[in-house]
Amino acid sequence: MTPGSTAVHPSVTDCVWTLAVMWPRPLPQMSPTNTPPNVCLHTKVRLQPVLATHTVTTNTDCLLKTTIRAENEVEANKLANNYRFGFRKWKSHVTERPIEDRSDIVRELYSELNFVRPQGSLITCGNIAYLILFGWWISLAYLLVCVLMFLTIIGVPYGKLCWKLSCYFLWPFGKSILKPRSLVRRCCVKFPHCEAIPEESDSKEVKESTPLLMPPSVPIECRVSTYVWLLLGYPLLGLIHSLACFLSWILVFTIPVAKMNARTLAIILLMPPEDVHIHRLKKVDDQVLLCCYHAFNWYYYKYTLDGINVFAVNLLPLVITTLVVGYVDTENQFVSSEAKFAAAVSSIIPLSYYIGMGIASISAQSNFAVGAVVNATFGSITEMTFYITALLRGHKAGTKCYEEIVKAALTGTLLGCILFIPGISMIIGGFKHREQRFNSRSAGVSSALLFISVGGVFAPTLFSKAYGSLVCAGCSSSQANTSGPFTCLLRCSYLLYGLFSRPLVYTISVLLPSAYLIGLIFTLKTHSHIYDIQVSDPTNHKRGHGTVHWSRLRALSVLIMATLLMAACADLTTEHIKPILDHSAISQYFIGVTVLAMVPEIPEIFNGIQFALQNNISLSLEVGNCIAVQVCMIQIPLLILFNTFYDVGFVLLFSDLHLWASIFSVIVVNYIFMDGKSDYFQGTALVVVYLILLALYFFAPSPHAC
């Protein structure tokens, strides 16, 4: 047995997930043949000295065993948190990974385009797209600057350089710009007739006939042509390269073009023109400044800067621009309300990513209590900022339309997390893996908890349906709505709601967070052995803990800043949604359950897809369940608590469409999760059900309050 493991009697048949987060240290390990086939270990998260990235084993009694590798202790904590109740699932690394330990594909993403490799086919769709999008106008710019330099006479050397680079940037693939080959002149002032001895070079391109006595070259800063170049040529080409760098960086998949332009602007254009040599090399040479083979690479979606995904980095300027335009152009003179609404909603995407990264970083570096508190508070901050700002704006405007939009967004989040996120993960994961297995009992527990949560949230609505014939004093029985919520409540100052439904709402708003808290105590305290993390003593302390991208202080600062920006974007969203609700031909229900509900969850959707691609469909399913449970057990009780202290008219009574769509979705998911297997067909079934429900919302009439 491995040290620290627990022997279990062979008669044990109760089987759950077994997660082993391992330490990359080659020590002897137990052979699989020594383990009885009918032994099923309890769930245990621990660091083992095994070098394996992801393995799945099955036997007759134990349904599934998952093994995951972690590079260090902090990363192991993050992986363990993914399997804990109440913690949001996060795929991206929170620690730095040594580039030498990564695959060749990833290493190529972070290269500086300064190495020669064996050439393949250079005529690709991406390279042709470069010629159409970038190559022709960059080459034309160099040609125009070339003419300008020749007209100055003094700048002729730089004119020749521009001609060479014009030909280079038209089709740079497979061509190399070499480093200058300097000669070491061992001369001094006292001996002016001494010979210059060339530096030994391994290159065969240096001919034997090269004279040893060479006149010393004039330093580049002492040439008149250099200042002509810096005044006339370099600024124009700087604008061209900056524009090309910006456009290619925004497109993400053309980042090699951005690197090529940045390296040219920073190094090559500041070199002496006679030292810039362009060749076609077919062998490895360490004297290369720039060498590009492909302008397009699909894998750049993995590219990160300081642990932040490149898409989140590129969308951050959108957030700043949206806030500046939104709060400066208050009269919509330059930008329409529709454009501001679209920009504000899109700005929520990167802010949601930063909040998720901050939560994962703090949780991985803290104990379970701090992690649980951070997940429970900041985990729902994205949605809560929008809900509260919408309710406040509706209360200020004296309309119930915003309340209906909030209810539609709540329901849309439930439907998307229950149906769409697991469905799309099953489909994409099923294309790569024929069949994926997960623990049906573990999924059943999550589904049961979700069923209880949904049942608790919609209990007041069911109560109003059961006793919808009740009328208050002054209301005739014909005015009662027997099939929907109390119609005469508005006329009778919510008398019936205050007497009957409101106490029920308050009771549920206490029971749901209590159930959530009990789940945290059970999994993280009283039964913490289920998720016990045993860290072996590493030989290198630095290697054991890893270098985190964000420290706890930095992660907390990012969380606070992202929360403030999220509140501002939510305020702009609710401010500019009114014209869309008034003039749109689409039902307000549809806008709430799609745009307002699912846009903040886009980072979680990508997390679920990446888990599925790595054959870890269990976490893909838990991504949606975790969000749905937090909506029911945290977000809705918080809205009720907020309404208690500041009455904005929020009533926890949903329409019939919200009620039956949510209940039907939970039933379908429980049926799909019964066999513990998933494939693209089951995922398609979930997505089709989700699209059917969206069609219902699309053709449904708008709420009466709107």
Buried (B, 14 or more C-beta within 10 A) or exposed (E): EBEEBEEEEEEBEEBBBBBBBBBBBEEEEEEEEEBEEEBBBBBBBBBBBBEEEEEEEEBEBBBBBBBBBBBBBBBBBBBBBBBBBBBBBBBBBBBBBEEEEBEEEBEBBEEEBBEBEEEEEBEBEBBBBBBEBBBEEBBBBBBBBBEBBBEBEBBBBBBBBBBBBBBBBBBBBBBBBBBEBEBEBEBEEEEEEEEBEBEEEEEEEBEEEEEEEEEEBEEBEEBEBBEBBEEBBBEBBEEBBEBBBEBBBBBBBBBBBBBBBBBBBEBBBEBBBEBBBBBEBEEEBEBBBBBBBBBBBEEBEBBBEEBBBBBBBBBBEBBEEBBEBBEEEEEBEEBEBBBBBBBBBBBBBBBBBBBBBBBBBBBBBBEBEEBBBBBBBBBBBBBBBBBBBBBBBBBEEEBBBBBBBBBBBBBBBBBBBBBBBBBBBBBBBBEEBEEBBBBBBBBBBBBEBBBBBBBBBBBBBBBBBEEBEBBBEEBEEEEBBEEBBBBBBEBBEBBBBEEBBBEBBBEBBEBBBEBBBEBBEEBBEEEBEBBBBEBBEBEEEEBBBBEBBBEBEBBBEBBEBBBEBBBBBBBBBBBBBBBBBEEBEBBBBBBBBBBBBBBBBBBBBBBBBBBBBBBBBBBBBBBBBBBBBBBBBBBBBBBBBBBEEEEBBBBBBBBEBBBBBBBBBBEBBBEBBEEBBBBBEBBBBBBEBBBEBBEBBBEBEBBEEB
